[in-house]
Amino acid sequence: MSAPLKHTDEEIRDAYERTGSVWKAADELGMCGQSVHERLVKMGADTSQNVFTEEDEKYLAERYVLYRDAAQLQVLADEMGRTKQFICRKARELGLTDRNWKKRPFRKWTEMPDAVLLGTWERFKRGRAGVNAFCRDNHYNVQSFTDAMRRVFPDEYEDVVASKKPKSTQYARGRDFEYYVRDLFTKAGYLALRSPASKSPADLYCMARGRLVFVQCKLHGAISPDEWNAFLDYCESVGAEPVVAMRGPHDRGAEFRVIVGRKDGSKSAQPWAVWELKGA
Protein backbone atom coordinates (compact mmCIF):
# COMPACT_ATOMS: atom_id res chain seq x y z
CA MET A 1 0.00 0.00 0.00
CA SER A 2 1.48 3.36 -1.05
CA ALA A 3 1.88 6.18 1.46
CA PRO A 4 -0.79 8.90 1.33
CA LEU A 5 0.14 12.08 -0.51
CA LYS A 6 1.11 14.99 1.70
CA HIS A 7 -1.03 17.38 -0.36
CA THR A 8 -3.88 16.74 -2.78
CA ASP A 9 -3.78 17.82 -6.42
CA GLU A 10 -6.39 20.45 -5.63
CA GLU A 11 -4.24 21.97 -2.88
CA ILE A 12 -1.22 22.08 -5.15
CA ARG A 13 -3.14 23.57 -8.06
CA ASP A 14 -4.71 26.18 -5.75
CA ALA A 15 -1.32 27.19 -4.30
CA TYR A 16 0.18 27.48 -7.78
CA GLU A 17 -2.72 29.52 -9.19
CA ARG A 18 -2.70 31.80 -6.16
CA THR A 19 1.07 32.43 -6.10
CA GLY A 20 1.71 32.15 -9.84
CA SER A 21 5.00 30.40 -9.13
CA VAL A 22 6.08 26.77 -8.78
CA TRP A 23 8.73 27.53 -6.18
CA LYS A 24 6.47 29.88 -4.19
CA ALA A 25 3.77 27.20 -4.13
CA ALA A 26 6.37 24.64 -3.02
CA ASP A 27 7.58 26.93 -0.24
CA GLU A 28 4.04 27.51 0.97
CA LEU A 29 3.24 23.79 0.95
CA GLY A 30 6.56 22.71 2.45
CA MET A 31 7.41 20.64 -0.62
CA CYS A 32 10.29 20.36 -3.06
CA GLY A 33 9.86 22.59 -6.11
CA GLN A 34 10.60 19.70 -8.45
CA SER A 35 7.85 17.61 -6.85
CA VAL A 36 5.31 20.41 -7.25
CA HIS A 37 6.32 20.89 -10.88
CA GLU A 38 5.97 17.16 -11.61
CA ARG A 39 2.53 17.02 -9.99
CA LEU A 40 1.36 20.07 -11.97
CA VAL A 41 2.60 18.55 -15.22
CA LYS A 42 0.69 15.33 -14.48
CA MET A 43 -2.43 17.45 -13.88
CA GLY A 44 -1.91 19.13 -17.24
CA ALA A 45 -1.38 22.56 -15.69
CA ASP A 46 0.40 25.22 -17.74
CA THR A 47 3.54 26.14 -15.79
CA SER A 48 5.02 28.42 -18.44
CA GLN A 49 5.47 32.03 -17.34
CA ASN A 50 6.59 35.17 -19.09
CA VAL A 51 7.14 37.62 -16.23
CA PHE A 52 10.46 37.25 -14.41
CA THR A 53 10.15 39.14 -11.14
CA GLU A 54 12.81 40.47 -8.77
CA GLU A 55 12.02 37.56 -6.48
CA ASP A 56 12.65 35.18 -9.37
CA GLU A 57 16.00 36.87 -9.99
CA LYS A 58 16.95 36.51 -6.34
CA TYR A 59 15.90 32.85 -6.34
CA LEU A 60 17.98 32.20 -9.45
CA ALA A 61 21.00 34.10 -8.08
CA GLU A 62 20.98 32.08 -4.85
CA ARG A 63 20.87 28.74 -6.65
CA TYR A 64 22.21 28.94 -10.18
CA VAL A 65 25.92 28.35 -9.56
CA LEU A 66 25.33 25.56 -7.06
CA TYR A 67 22.88 23.70 -9.30
CA ARG A 68 25.11 24.27 -12.33
CA ASP A 69 28.18 22.92 -10.59
CA ALA A 70 26.17 19.89 -9.48
CA ALA A 71 25.02 19.37 -13.13
CA GLN A 72 21.39 19.78 -12.02
CA LEU A 73 20.18 22.87 -13.87
CA GLN A 74 17.17 20.95 -15.15
CA VAL A 75 16.05 20.50 -11.53
CA LEU A 76 16.30 24.27 -11.00
CA ALA A 77 14.40 24.91 -14.24
CA ASP A 78 11.61 22.59 -13.08
CA GLU A 79 11.45 24.29 -9.69
CA MET A 80 11.04 27.67 -11.36
CA GLY A 81 8.60 26.42 -13.98
CA ARG A 82 10.96 27.42 -16.81
CA THR A 83 13.04 25.72 -19.43
CA LYS A 84 16.71 25.03 -18.84
CA GLN A 85 17.60 27.27 -21.81
CA PHE A 86 15.56 30.12 -20.32
CA ILE A 87 17.26 30.11 -16.91
CA CYS A 88 20.70 29.83 -18.54
CA ARG A 89 19.90 32.89 -20.66
CA LYS A 90 18.65 34.79 -17.61
CA ALA A 91 21.77 33.78 -15.68
CA ARG A 92 23.94 35.33 -18.39
CA GLU A 93 21.83 38.49 -18.38
CA LEU A 94 22.20 38.77 -14.59
CA GLY A 95 25.97 38.23 -14.78
CA LEU A 96 25.82 34.95 -12.88
CA THR A 97 28.15 33.29 -15.37
CA ASP A 98 30.81 35.99 -15.06
CA ARG A 99 33.92 34.72 -13.25
CA ASN A 100 34.17 38.00 -11.41
CA TRP A 101 30.65 37.67 -10.02
CA LYS A 102 30.69 37.07 -6.29
CA LYS A 103 28.76 33.89 -5.77
CA ARG A 104 26.00 34.02 -3.19
CA PRO A 105 25.78 31.18 -0.69
CA PHE A 106 22.77 28.90 -0.96
CA ARG A 107 20.07 30.31 1.27
CA LYS A 108 18.90 27.10 2.93
CA TRP A 109 20.74 23.83 2.38
CA THR A 110 17.76 22.00 3.83
CA GLU A 111 15.77 23.15 0.77
CA MET A 112 18.25 21.62 -1.67
CA PRO A 113 17.01 18.55 -3.59
CA ASP A 114 18.93 15.31 -3.05
CA ALA A 115 20.02 15.35 -6.69
CA VAL A 116 21.88 18.62 -6.12
CA LEU A 117 23.38 17.42 -2.85
CA LEU A 118 24.59 14.28 -4.60
CA GLY A 119 26.16 16.28 -7.41
CA THR A 120 27.91 18.58 -4.92
CA TRP A 121 29.06 15.61 -2.83
CA GLU A 122 30.50 13.79 -5.86
CA ARG A 123 32.35 16.96 -6.87
CA PHE A 124 33.79 17.24 -3.36
CA LYS A 125 34.90 13.61 -3.39
CA ARG A 126 36.64 13.95 -6.78
CA GLY A 127 38.69 16.95 -5.68
CA ARG A 128 41.69 17.14 -3.40
CA ALA A 129 40.48 20.01 -1.23
CA GLY A 130 39.28 19.44 2.30
CA VAL A 131 36.00 20.80 3.64
CA ASN A 132 37.25 24.27 4.52
CA ALA A 133 39.08 24.83 1.23
CA PHE A 134 36.22 23.39 -0.84
CA CYS A 135 33.65 25.61 0.86
CA ARG A 136 35.90 28.68 0.61
CA ASP A 137 36.50 28.16 -3.12
CA ASN A 138 32.78 27.71 -3.77
CA HIS A 139 31.53 30.35 -1.31
CA TYR A 140 29.62 27.76 0.73
CA ASN A 141 28.91 28.07 4.42
CA VAL A 142 31.12 25.40 6.04
CA GLN A 143 28.65 24.44 8.76
CA SER A 144 25.70 24.27 6.35
CA PHE A 145 27.70 22.11 3.94
CA THR A 146 28.89 19.82 6.73
CA ASP A 147 25.44 19.40 8.29
CA ALA A 148 23.80 18.65 4.92
CA MET A 149 26.41 16.11 3.82
CA ARG A 150 26.50 14.35 7.17
CA ARG A 151 22.71 14.09 7.08
CA VAL A 152 22.42 12.72 3.55
CA PHE A 153 25.66 10.70 3.35
CA PRO A 154 26.25 9.50 6.95
CA ASP A 155 28.01 6.28 5.91
CA GLU A 156 30.55 8.08 3.73
CA TYR A 157 31.12 11.50 5.20
CA GLU A 158 33.72 10.84 7.91
CA ASP A 159 35.80 8.47 5.76
CA VAL A 160 35.86 10.83 2.77
CA VAL A 161 36.77 13.85 4.87
CA ALA A 162 39.45 11.87 6.72
CA SER A 163 40.95 10.66 3.43
CA LYS A 164 41.71 14.27 2.49
CA LYS A 165 43.81 14.90 5.60
CA PRO A 166 47.61 14.91 5.13
CA LYS A 167 48.90 11.39 5.73
CA SER A 168 51.88 12.56 7.75
CA THR A 169 49.94 14.33 10.49
CA GLN A 170 49.39 12.99 13.98
CA TYR A 171 45.67 13.19 13.25
CA ALA A 172 46.08 10.79 10.34
CA ARG A 173 48.10 8.33 12.43
CA GLY A 174 45.45 8.41 15.15
CA ARG A 175 42.65 8.00 12.62
CA ASP A 176 44.36 5.08 10.91
CA PHE A 177 44.85 3.40 14.29
CA GLU A 178 41.13 3.80 15.02
CA TYR A 179 40.32 2.05 11.74
CA TYR A 180 42.80 -0.70 12.58
CA VAL A 181 41.26 -1.31 16.01
CA ARG A 182 37.75 -1.15 14.58
CA ASP A 183 38.67 -3.87 12.08
CA LEU A 184 40.13 -6.04 14.88
CA PHE A 185 36.82 -5.89 16.73
CA THR A 186 34.89 -6.58 13.53
CA LYS A 187 36.99 -9.69 12.84
CA ALA A 188 36.32 -10.80 16.41
CA GLY A 189 32.57 -10.74 15.71
CA TYR A 190 31.60 -7.33 17.07
CA LEU A 191 29.55 -4.66 15.38
CA ALA A 192 32.12 -1.85 15.61
CA LEU A 193 31.28 1.77 14.81
CA ARG A 194 33.46 4.87 14.90
CA SER A 195 32.31 7.97 16.71
CA PRO A 196 32.13 10.68 13.99
CA ALA A 197 34.83 13.33 14.41
CA SER A 198 35.35 12.37 18.09
CA LYS A 199 32.06 13.96 19.13
CA SER A 200 31.84 11.73 22.24
CA PRO A 201 34.20 10.42 24.94
CA ALA A 202 34.48 7.09 23.07
CA ASP A 203 36.23 6.58 19.73
CA LEU A 204 34.62 3.20 19.00
CA TYR A 205 31.34 1.56 19.98
CA CYS A 206 31.67 -2.22 19.83
CA MET A 207 28.63 -4.44 20.36
CA ALA A 208 28.13 -8.18 20.48
CA ARG A 209 25.49 -10.44 21.96
CA GLY A 210 25.31 -9.57 25.66
CA ARG A 211 28.41 -7.38 25.51
CA LEU A 212 29.03 -3.66 25.06
CA VAL A 213 32.56 -2.27 24.82
CA PHE A 214 33.48 1.40 24.38
CA VAL A 215 37.03 2.06 23.24
CA GLN A 216 39.38 5.02 23.50
CA CYS A 217 42.18 4.72 20.92
CA LYS A 218 45.45 6.25 22.11
CA LEU A 219 48.65 5.55 20.19
CA HIS A 220 50.76 5.73 23.35
CA GLY A 221 48.08 5.16 25.97
CA ALA A 222 48.33 8.67 27.40
CA ILE A 223 45.04 10.04 28.79
CA SER A 224 44.61 13.06 31.05
CA PRO A 225 42.75 12.57 34.36
CA ASP A 226 39.76 14.63 33.15
CA GLU A 227 39.45 12.69 29.90
CA TRP A 228 39.99 9.37 31.70
CA ASN A 229 37.27 10.03 34.28
CA ALA A 230 34.83 11.43 31.70
CA PHE A 231 35.29 8.28 29.59
CA LEU A 232 34.79 6.04 32.62
CA ASP A 233 31.62 7.89 33.66
CA TYR A 234 30.32 7.71 30.10
CA CYS A 235 30.83 3.94 29.96
CA GLU A 236 29.35 3.32 33.42
CA SER A 237 26.24 5.32 32.50
CA VAL A 238 25.26 2.60 29.99
CA GLY A 239 27.05 -0.42 31.42
CA ALA A 240 29.81 -0.55 28.79
CA GLU A 241 33.31 -1.89 29.38
CA PRO A 242 35.78 1.03 29.30
CA VAL A 243 38.69 -0.18 27.16
CA VAL A 244 41.78 1.70 26.02
CA ALA A 245 43.57 0.57 22.84
CA MET A 246 47.21 1.50 22.23
CA ARG A 247 50.01 0.56 19.87
CA GLY A 248 51.95 -2.57 20.74
CA PRO A 249 55.73 -2.94 20.99
CA HIS A 250 57.76 -1.40 18.15
CA ASP A 251 54.66 0.61 17.13
CA ARG A 252 52.94 -2.48 15.77
CA GLY A 253 49.65 -4.19 16.46
CA ALA A 254 47.43 -3.18 19.37
CA GLU A 255 47.25 -3.81 23.10
CA PHE A 256 44.20 -3.34 25.29
CA ARG A 257 43.60 -2.22 28.86
CA VAL A 258 40.32 -2.05 30.77
CA ILE A 259 39.87 0.88 33.16
CA VAL A 260 39.13 -0.30 36.70
CA GLY A 261 39.11 2.99 38.62
CA ARG A 262 39.25 6.76 38.48
CA LYS A 263 42.40 8.85 38.12
CA ASP A 264 43.14 11.26 40.95
CA GLY A 265 45.95 13.20 39.30
CA SER A 266 48.68 11.61 41.43
CA LYS A 267 51.75 9.80 40.10
CA SER A 268 50.45 6.41 41.19
CA ALA A 269 50.01 3.60 38.63
CA GLN A 270 47.13 4.03 36.24
CA PRO A 271 44.08 2.08 37.47
CA TRP A 272 43.71 -0.31 34.56
CA ALA A 273 44.33 -3.98 33.76
CA VAL A 274 45.27 -6.05 30.72
CA TRP A 275 42.24 -6.83 28.54
CA GLU A 276 42.10 -9.42 25.77
CA LEU A 277 40.00 -9.14 22.65
CA LYS A 278 38.30 -12.50 22.27
CA GLY A 279 35.79 -13.70 19.74
CA ALA A 280 32.26 -12.58 20.51
Steps between C-alpha positions, in 0.01 A plus 500: 500500500648836395540782751233772487593818316597791721286739294215436258510608136239763579715652775802511273308649209343761731839601645650529152210704359502728803877563506564472126829325571608137535765576760274735699230232506760244611621729778146558621420128498832392650585293193788472256457723195574211266225291660246780460601548137465127427156486662383805302624348175309178574188712560552668164553843655678766295814592695648728235545861610612814325555745786832463682469689827766633737421209729563262211835669438595464865395134500708435189802690637498298823489166320634520147871441562441221750255314276723557197807365674299197611385448135137541611379809315199308372388455862525877553310564176221268616484670839459838333256375238736600217708330238867431559589724203296785649670499841844472337420806288375690805812399693717655229289816501537528879877446481485172690733334251766770531811373681525828684148467639504440873307182552224513758478216750199272473230641723383179666684173445202317645301615194748347256376193308692176554609504136686827557650380827621186325657700219675730749615203709644318197685817399644528851611137497674534161705800610800519728379787717380443853172636634625847588683556171214356293243722670725807475560448127128455435375764746309241704429531869721233662253404772205483259700284259619271779155458656336425163761246390509324835121474491471363147824298480559380860676178396754680282557842647760434771708263285506736201591802710768302685650379171576861406710563811880501453629148560798617702306677774445366849128520427541260209702254709235508772220459247671208329549332838128540573419325172748225584346439843149516357592228250646283780169515685307431180710189431433389857125506430403841636295767331757781523416862420718810509385810681482771228770765542552404868171659604478277811736369770528167313675449166339162427172336598533122485196278553450126512236274648482587870810719485562872455853639476592867456855566386735796526780470242827653619820430308711518816232443762525851643171637639457802726314451831201706379469306175554168680228566758256640242546185289450276803183685604370482144551123486352438846189700408402228249679198643776487237850366559747792492791379286809688386679387182864593439780406264694187587878463525703654216190701398328191364171329569278601791482437873195547719440612857172517691455793739426382854498829692514877486815709464574741783781694335773341713807319367370161609456219244212543261195305623463261209562133420594293196197422282486241223290528188330164462249380247147612577 
